[in-house]
């Protein structure tokens, strides 16, 4: 008990937290690719740097030689800090930018202004990069407002002495803004799809775990209860001196435990379709989900091991047909040691409709287990499928039974205990 108190509770993380954690662990290759595409366009800053070098003997030249490289470094650092905007639906801290990003963006604008003051109109390239960086610094709408304001201001600056009209700069500004916007939208969509797939995969794993736990409970619940009761009975019989009765109960215990062990192994291996108890549990859940009143048996230990698989397939196929085609309001499953019957009160099959692949395959499985399949319409409406052993139901060469045989078999079949 003390060990349980000292044991730390497992840490729970949401799928969204896991997604952010994966984003923070980007591969080195992705980082280098993003940094390359961010920096390759900085070759436009060569012209203002060359102009500054040519006027190194002036104050403006000295300022330009320092300001242009600093702007390029600050631009790349700012891109690196805000790179998540290119592939996330929103920043991990929300839709608003962080104060540190706003401060860094203001510093980038100051360096761009220094480039313009130092080298003149050629320094406008730094202003263009500053405007484009607003697209991933701020919400996209505000980024476009910054781009448009920069374009209008540049036109007004053409009236300054020594400045001239330069429409070609609008091409670079417009093309860059459109390319960045499209890239961000596409990257975010791709990230959304990737995260949706990851969340779905995690949910499927969780659902599979829950389903496995539920199936194990369904498989073992009844068997262990019967084993417990029989073990208590065997102990009382031994105390009473009824050795033969006790030996019979112990033999039943062995058979039940082996059957339960086989069911567990099948469930773990993923072959739940050959577990009759598991299929009945699934049928009850599926029929309830479809608003179909279900009558499902609760006692299954009397079914021989060689009939468990064909009976389980019968439940799966017939319940599937009830859900898909019957438009029924009620479905009854009756199980005896030698037969299983699934009946619904739906519309039944049409006169020109055959068995189909499902019932044909079910008939083959029944024949392989030494049983036969009987299907018939139920008055006033409905459909019934019975799989029974050859000893209990006479068969024909094609594995079917006549209508009279089917009716006679149904009339003789015990109703069995069921749970609505």
N, C-alpha and C positions, 0 to 999 in steps of 0.2 A: 504494500500500500504506500509505503514511504517512497519507494522507487517511482511510483506513478506520479506522486506529487512533485518529485524533483525533476522528472523528465520534462524538457521544454516542449511547449506546444508547437506543432508544425506551422511554419510560416505560410500564409495563404497569399497568393498573388493573383491578381486578375489577369485576363487575357490581354487587356490594354496595357497593364504594367509590363507584361512580358514583351509586348510589341515595342514599347519605348526602350526596354533594356536591350533588345536586339538592335535597335537603331543606334544606340550608343556604342555598340560594338561592331561598327562597320568594318569591312575588310579593308586592308591597306590598298588593294587594287582599286576599289571604288573611290576611296579618298583621293588617290592620285588622279584618277580620271576626272573627277569633279574639279579638282584644283587646276588641272590642265585646261579644261574648257573655260574656266573662269579667267585664267591668266593669259590665254593665247591671244585674246583681243586687245591686250595692253600694248601691242606693238604700235597702236595709234598714238601712244604717248612718246614714241621716239622723236617725232617732229618737234614738240615743245622742248624736249630735253636737248636736241641738237641746237635749237635756237638759243637756249640758255647758255650752252657751251660757247657758241659763237660770240656771245656778249658777256663773257665771263669777267671782262674788265669793268662792268657796270654793276650797280647794286642789284638791279633786276636779274642780271645773269647769274649772280651768285645765289640769290634767293631761288631762282628757277632750278639751278643744278641741285639744290638741296630739296626743294619742295616736290619736284616731279618724282624722284625715286621714293620719297616718303609717302606720296599719294598712292603709288603702285603697291607699296607694302601694306599700307593701311587698307586699301581696297581689298586685297587678297585676305587679310586678316578678318575684315568685316564679312566677307563672303563666307569664310570658313566658320565663323560664329553663327551665321544665319542660314547655313546650307540646308537645315532641316525643312525650311520653307519650300524646297523644291520637291519634296516627296511625302510630306505629311499633309493631312487635311487641315491641320492647324498646328501651331507650335505646341510643344509639350507643356508650356506654361499658360496656354490659352490663346485667344484670338488677338490679344493686345501684345505689343512688343514689350520687352523688358527695358527698364530704365538704362541699363548698361548699353543696350543696342542703340537706343535713342541718342545717348551721349556719344557713342562711337560714330554714329551717322552725322552728328553735328560736327565732330572733329574732321570727318572726311570732307564735309562741305567747306570747312575752313581751309583745308589744304587745297581743294579745287579752286577756291577764290584766290589763294596765294599764287597758284600757277597762272591764272589769268592776269593778275596784277604784275607778275614777274615777266612774262613773255608775250602778253598781249593776246590777240585773237587766236593764235595757235594753241593757247592754253585752254581753249573752250572744250577740247577733248576731255579734259579732266572733269568739267562740268557735266558733260554728257554721261560719263561713267557714274558720276555722283547721282544724276537723275535716274539712271537705270537701276542702280543699287537700291533705290527706294522701293522698287517693285517687290523685292524679297525682304525688305526691312519692315515695311508697313503693310497693312491690308492692301489688297490689289487695287481697290478703288483709289485709295489715297496715293498709291504709287503712280497710277496713271495721271492723277491731278498734278503730281510733281513733274512728270514728264511734259505735260502740256504747258505748265507754267514756265518750265525751262525753255521750251521752244518759243513761247511768246516773248520772254525776256531777251532771248538771243536776237530776235528780230529787232527789238528796240535798241539793242546795243550796236546795230549796224550804223546808227546815226552818229556814233562817236568818231572823233578824228582818228584817222588811221585804220578804221575798220571798214570792211566792205561786205556786200551781200554774199552769203555763202549758202545757197539752197542745198548743196550736197550734204551738209551736216544734218539736215532734216531727214535725209534718207537713212543715214546711220542711226539716228535717234529713233525713228519710227520702226525700222527693221529690228533693231535691238529690243525695243519695247514689246513688239508683237512676238518675236522669237522667245523672249523670256517668259511672257505670259502663257503662251501655248505650252512651253516646256514645263512650267510649274503646274498647269492644269493637268497635263498628261502624266507627270510624275506623281501628282497627288492621287489621280484616278488609279494608277497602277499600284500605288501603295495601299489604297483602300481595298483594292481587289486582293492583294497579297494578305493583308491583315484579315479580311473576311474569310479567306480560305483557311488561314491559320486558326482563327477563332472557331470556325466550323469543325476543323479537324480536332481541336481540343474538346469541343462539345460532343463530338462523336465518340471520342475516347471515354469521356465521362459517362455518356449514355451507355456505352458498351459495358463499362464497369458496373453501373447500376443494374443493367439487364442481367449480367452474369451473377451478381449478388442475388437478384430476385429469382433467377432460375435455380440457383443452388438452394435457395430457401424452398422453392416449390418442389424441387426434386427430393430434398432430404426431409422436409417437414413431416410429411405423412409417413415415410418409411421409418424414420427414427421414432416417431410416436408409436407405431405398431411394434417396433423392436422393443421399446421400453415396456410396453404392456405385456408382450409375450415373455420377456425376460422375468418380469415380476410373477407372471403366471407359472413359468417353469420353476422358479424358486419355491413357490407355495406347493406345487405338486411334489417336488422333491421332499419337502418337509412332511408332506402327507403320505409319503411312501409310494406315490403313483409314478414309478420309474418309467414305465412305457409312455405314459402321457407326457411326462417331462422330456423324454428323449425326442418325441415327435415335435414338441414345441421348440426344442433346441435346433432340430433340423430346419424348421421354418425360419428360425432366427438366422441360420447360416444362409438360406436361400434369399431372404430379404436383404441381408447385408451385402451379399454379392450383387444383387440387382441394383441396390443403391450405389455401390461402388462403380458399377458399369455406367450408370446414368451420370455420375459425377465426372467420370473420365470422358464421356462423350461431350458433356457440356464444356469441359475445359478445352477439349480439342476443337470445339467449334461445331460439332455435329449435333446440335440441339434438335434437329428435325427427327431424330430417331428416339427421342425421349417423349414417351406418351404423356407423362405428367407435365412436362414443359410445354408441349403443344396444346394441351387442354388449358393451361394457364394463359397462354397467348391467345387462344380462341376466345376465352372469356373476356379478356381485355379488349380484343378487337371488336367483338360483337357489342360490348357495352359502349365502345366509342362510336359505333354505328347506330346506336339507339335500338338495338335488337335485343329483345328479352331472351336470355340464355338460360338453359337448364343443363348444368354440367355435373357429371358424376364426381363423387368425392372418394369412393373406394376403388383402388386400382391394384391392390396387391394380389388379387386373384388372377390377373392376366398372366398367362405363361410368357416366359422370356422370348420365345420364338415368334410370338404374335405382337410384341410391343412395337416393333418397327413398322409393320404394315398398318397397325391400328393408328400409330402416330401420323403416318402419311395420309391415312383416311381423314383424320381430323383436319390436317393442314389443307388438303385439296378441297374437301367439302365446305369448310368454313370460308375458304377463299371464294368458292363459287357462290356461296350465300351472300357474301359481301358485295361481290361484283355484279351478279346477274339476277338474284332472286327477288329483290325488293320486298323481302320478308320482314315481318315484325317480331317473329319468335323463331328460335332455333333450339332443338333438343338433341342432346348427345346421350345415347344409352350404351353402356359398356357391360358386357358379361364376360365370363372366362373364355367364351368361344366366339364372340361376335361383338361388333360395334355398329351402331346405327346413328346416322346423322339425318335429322328431319327438319324441314322448314315449312313455313306456311306461305311461301312466296308464289310467284306466278307459274313456276315450273318451266320445263323446257318446251320449246315449240314442237309441233308435230314433225317438222322437217329438220330438226336439229339432232345431230348425233351426239355421241359421248364426248367427242373432243379429245385433245391430246392428254388433258389432265386425267380424265376417267380411264382412258386407255392405258396410260402408264400405271394408274392405280390398280387396274385389273391385272396387269403383268406382275406387279409386286405381290398381289394377293395370291396369284397362282404359284409364284415362287415359294410362298410360305405355306402352301397346301390349303389355301382358302379360296373362296369365290366372291365375286362382287355382284350384288343385286341392286339395280336402280329401278325406281318406279315412281309414278305420279301418285299423289295423295289427294283424296277427295275431301272437301270440295276443291281445294287448290293447295299446291305445295309439291315438294319433291323429297324423296327419301333415298338414301344410299346405305347399303348394308354390306359389310365385309364379315364373312363367317367361315368357320372351318368346314372342310368337306364333310366331316362327320355330322355336323349340325345342319348343313345346307347342301342338298344334292346339286351337283354341278353338271354342266354340259361341256361339250368339247371346246367351245369358244370361251368358256369361263363365265358365262352368264347364266341366269336362271329364268324360268318362265314366270309370267305374271302370277299364275296360280301358286307356284312355289314361293314367290316373293311374299304374296299375301299370307300364305300359310305360315311361313317363317316369321313374319312380323307378328301374327296373332299369337304364336307360341312363345315369342321372345319375352322374357320377364322384363318388367319396367325398370327395376334397379333403383337404388337410392340416388337422388339428385339434389342439387342445390341451385335454386333459381338465381 
